[in-house]
C-alpha cells in the first residue's frame, strides 16, 4: 500500500495534517515505522543502464505515482519549481544528491536534489533544473543529458515541483555553492530502486498525523537520511521504472 493511499481522505474536504515544523525537536530518524516494502521487486540492473533508461523515457509506460503531494501543504499560491534527478554514469550508475546548509530558511540541513524555483527566462522545467544544478553544484549543461520528466510533486511548502531525470556524463567538476550546499554525495541507483530500502514512517502529535517515505543510506561512517519529498520522488521514479 502506498503512502498516497494511506493518506487519502475518505470524503469531502481534506483533513487537517500535522505540520512537522510545528513539532518541537522533531527528528525524522526517531519517528515510528509503518513498514518496509520488501515485498516489492527491485528494478533489475539491466533496466538501470543508460541505454535502458533512454529507451524507457523515449517510450514512457502507463504508470501511477505513489505520492503526488505532501499533505498539510501551506496555504499560499503555489509556485513552480524543478529539481534534477542526476544519474551519474559510473561503472554502476549513482544518483547525485546534496545536503542543504543549516542556514537556509526552508528544509535546512536536509538531503535534496539540486533544484529550485522557476525563473521567467528558464524556458520550462528542464531549463530550471539545469540552471539550478549549475548554480548549486557547478555542473555545466554540456555534461547533462536530459531524459525526461516525472509527474509533478507538490511539496508541503506549496511548490509544484517537476522532477527532471538526466544522465550526467563523467568529466564534470563539482563547485558547490557554500550558501546553499553543505555537502554533495552519490548513492547507488540500484540501492534507491530496491524497495527493501523504502521505509514508511509516521508521526502523531496533538491529534494530527503525518506519513512519509525514508531511504536511509550508510555512506561509510555517515548515514545519509533521505526522506520526505526527495524520497517520495525517488519512490515515484521506482514506480515509473517498474511499470
C-alpha positions in Angstrom: 0.0 0.0 0.0 1.4 3.4 -0.9 1.7 6.4 1.3 -0.7 8.2 -1.0 -3.4 5.6 -0.4 -2.8 5.5 3.3 -3.2 9.3 3.4 -6.2 9.6 1.1 -9.2 11.4 2.8 -12.4 9.4 3.0 -14.6 12.1 1.7 -15.2 15.8 1.3 -12.6 18.3 2.5 -9.0 17.3 3.1 -8.4 16.6 6.8 -6.0 18.7 8.8 -2.5 17.3 8.6 0.4 17.6 11.0 3.0 20.3 10.1 6.2 18.7 11.1 7.8 22.1 11.5 5.5 22.7 14.4 6.7 19.6 16.4 9.3 20.6 19.0 12.7 19.0 18.4 11.4 16.9 15.5 13.8 14.3 14.2 12.5 12.1 11.4 15.0 9.3 12.3 13.2 8.8 15.6 9.7 8.6 14.1 7.8 5.2 14.3 7.9 3.0 11.2 4.8 1.7 9.4 6.8 -0.8 7.4 9.4 -1.6 4.8 8.3 -2.5 1.2 10.5 -5.6 0.9 7.6 -7.5 -0.7 8.1 -5.5 -3.9 10.7 -6.5 -6.5 13.8 -4.4 -7.1 14.4 -2.9 -10.5 16.7 -5.3 -12.4 20.2 -3.9 -13.1 19.6 -4.4 -16.8 16.9 -1.7 -16.7 19.2 0.8 -14.9 21.8 1.1 -17.7 21.9 4.4 -19.7 20.6 2.6 -22.8 17.6 1.1 -20.9 16.8 4.5 -19.3 16.9 6.3 -22.6 14.5 3.7 -24.1 12.1 3.9 -21.1 11.8 7.7 -21.4 11.6 7.6 -25.2 8.5 5.3 -24.9 7.1 6.0 -21.4 4.8 3.4 -20.0 1.4 4.0 -18.3 2.2 4.3 -14.7 0.8 5.7 -11.4 2.9 7.6 -8.9 2.7 6.6 -5.3 2.9 10.2 -4.0 1.8 13.3 -5.8 1.8 15.8 -3.0 2.8 16.2 0.6 -0.1 16.5 3.0 -0.6 19.7 5.0 0.6 22.0 2.2 0.9 25.6 3.5 -1.9 28.0 2.4 -0.4 30.1 -0.3 -0.4 30.5 -4.0 1.6 27.5 -5.4 4.9 28.3 -7.2 6.5 26.3 -10.0 9.9 24.7 -9.4 12.1 21.9 -10.8 14.7 19.5 -9.5 17.2 17.4 -11.3 17.4 13.7 -10.6 21.0 13.4 -11.8 22.1 9.8 -12.6 25.9 9.8 -12.8 27.2 7.4 -15.4 29.7 5.5 -13.2 30.5 1.8 -13.8 27.4 1.3 -11.6 25.1 4.3 -12.0 24.6 6.6 -9.0 22.3 9.4 -8.0 23.9 12.7 -7.0 22.3 14.4 -4.0 23.0 17.4 -1.9 22.8 18.2 1.8 21.4 21.7 2.3 23.1 24.1 4.6 21.7 24.7 8.0 21.3 28.5 7.4 18.7 28.0 4.7 15.2 29.2 5.7 13.4 26.1 4.3 14.4 22.4 4.7 17.7 23.4 6.2 20.2 20.5 6.6 18.0 18.1 4.6 19.0 15.9 1.7 17.7 17.1 -1.6 18.1 17.1 -5.4 19.6 20.1 -7.0 16.8 22.4 -7.9 14.6 25.4 -7.0 12.0 27.9 -8.1 11.4 28.6 -11.8 12.5 31.9 -13.3 10.7 33.5 -16.3 13.8 33.1 -18.5 14.2 29.3 -17.9 12.1 28.2 -20.8 10.4 25.5 -18.9 11.1 22.8 -16.2 14.2 21.4 -17.9 15.8 24.9 -18.0 15.0 25.5 -14.4 16.6 22.2 -13.3 19.7 22.8 -15.4 20.2 26.3 -14.2 19.6 25.4 -10.5 22.0 22.5 -10.8 24.7 24.7 -12.2 24.1 27.3 -9.5 24.0 24.8 -6.6 26.7 22.3 -7.5 28.5 23.7 -10.6 27.8 21.0 -13.1 27.7 22.6 -16.6 25.0 21.8 -19.1 27.3 20.1 -21.5 27.7 17.2 -19.1 23.9 16.7 -18.6 21.7 14.6 -20.9 18.0 15.2 -20.1 15.9 12.0 -20.5 12.5 13.3 -19.5 10.2 14.3 -16.6 8.2 12.6 -13.9 4.8 13.7 -12.6 4.7 17.0 -10.7 5.1 16.7 -7.0 3.5 19.3 -4.7 5.7 19.9 -1.6 4.5 21.0 1.9 5.9 24.4 1.1 3.5 24.8 -1.8 5.9 24.3 -4.7 4.7 22.4 -7.8 8.0 20.6 -8.4 8.8 18.9 -11.8 11.4 16.2 -11.4 13.7 16.2 -14.4 15.6 12.9 -14.9 19.0 13.2 -16.6 22.2 11.3 -17.2 25.3 13.1 -16.0 28.4 12.2 -18.1 31.8 12.0 -16.4 34.3 14.8 -16.6 32.3 17.4 -14.7 33.7 19.4 -11.8 31.7 20.0 -8.7 31.6 23.6 -7.3 29.0 23.5 -4.5 27.5 26.9 -3.6 28.5 27.5 0.1 25.3 29.5 0.7 23.1 26.5 -0.3 25.0 23.3 -0.2 26.8 21.8 2.8 27.8 18.5 1.0 27.4 16.6 -2.3 27.4 12.8 -2.4 26.3 9.9 -4.6 24.1 6.9 -3.8 24.0 3.8 -6.0 20.9 3.9 -8.2 20.2 0.2 -7.6 20.1 0.8 -3.8 17.4 3.5 -4.3 15.4 1.4 -6.8 15.2 -1.5 -4.3 12.0 -1.3 -2.1 13.8 -3.3 0.6 15.3 0.2 1.4 11.9 2.0 1.2 10.7 2.7 4.7 7.3 4.2 5.6 7.2 6.3 8.7 4.5 8.3 10.6 4.1 10.7 13.5 1.1 11.6 15.5 1.1 14.7 17.7 -1.8 16.7 19.2 -4.3 14.6 17.4 -2.8 15.1 13.9 -0.9 12.6 11.8 1.8 12.7 9.0 3.3 9.9 6.9 6.3 9.8 4.6 8.9 7.7 2.9 12.6 7.3 4.0 15.6 5.7 2.4 18.5 5.7 4.8 21.8 5.0 3.1 25.0 4.2 5.1 27.8 6.1 3.3 30.9 4.9 5.1 30.7 6.3 8.6 27.9 8.8 7.6 24.3 7.9 7.4 22.6 9.8 4.6 19.0 10.1 5.8 16.9 10.6 2.6 13.3 11.3 3.4 10.2 13.4 2.7 9.8 14.9 -0.8 13.2 13.6 -2.0 12.3 10.0 -1.0 8.8 10.5 -2.4 10.1 11.5 -5.8 12.6 8.6 -5.8 9.7 6.2 -5.0 7.8 7.6 -7.9 10.8 7.0 -10.1 10.8 3.4 -8.9 7.1 3.1 -10.0 7.9 4.6 -13.4 10.7 2.1 -14.0 8.7 -0.9 -12.7 5.6 -0.2 -14.7 
